[in-house]
Amino acid sequence: MNKMVLAAVATMALAGCGTQMGDRIASGAAIGGGVGLAAGGVGVVPGAIVGAAVGAFTPPENVNLGDPVWDDE
């Protein structure tokens, strides 16, 4: 059960990332804040700051999840 929840959360988190810098900053801050909230209430702000920084400094070309599983050619 825990693996299914983790897979669903990871899929939702990665689906929320955009290709524009503003989108990546906002989604990174939201994901980081959510992780900080899950770890403990005090971690929300630091998590959001770290998530926004990672979103700002990671270009979309560096995130390669490979070929989709439905594209088996």
Secondary structure, DSSP 8 states (H G I E B T S, - for coil): -HHHHHHHHHHHHHHT--SSHHHHHHHHHHHHHHHHHHH-GGGHHHHHHHHHHHHHHS-GGG----S-TT---
